[in-house]
Amino acid sequence: MDQLYINKDRESLVVEELQEEVKRLKENINQLEQQIHYIQKNCKHVFLEFEGFRKCIKCQKIDVQYY
């Protein structure tokens, strides 16, 4: 029985570490998305036209053209 209790504690620590890593990664994703948004907002777009959308070759912004 003692070994099962010890294993649960270890598993609990692993879960907590994984949850912290997920939290850190989500914060990193949020920061990166904000950087992308800033770049796309301030880009002097050069679009390539495709059927139904266009894509900037500089910042990768996509405009859908279905109206």
C-alpha positions, 0 to 999 in steps of 0.5 A, a space after each residue: 500500500 505504501 508504494 501506491 501512495 508514493 506513486 500517486 504523489 509522484 504522479 501528482 507532481 508530474 501533473 502539476 509540472 505539466 499544468 505549469 508547462 501548459 500555462 507557460 506555453 499558453 502565455 507564450 502563444 498569447 505573446 506571439 499572437 500579439 506580435 503577429 497582430 502588431 506586425 500585420 497591423 503595421 505592414 504595408 501589404 503586398 497581396 497575392 490574389 487567389 480565388 476567394 482570398 488574398 494573402 500578403 507575401 510579407 506578413 502572411 495576413 489573409 483577407 477573405 473576399 467572399 462578400 
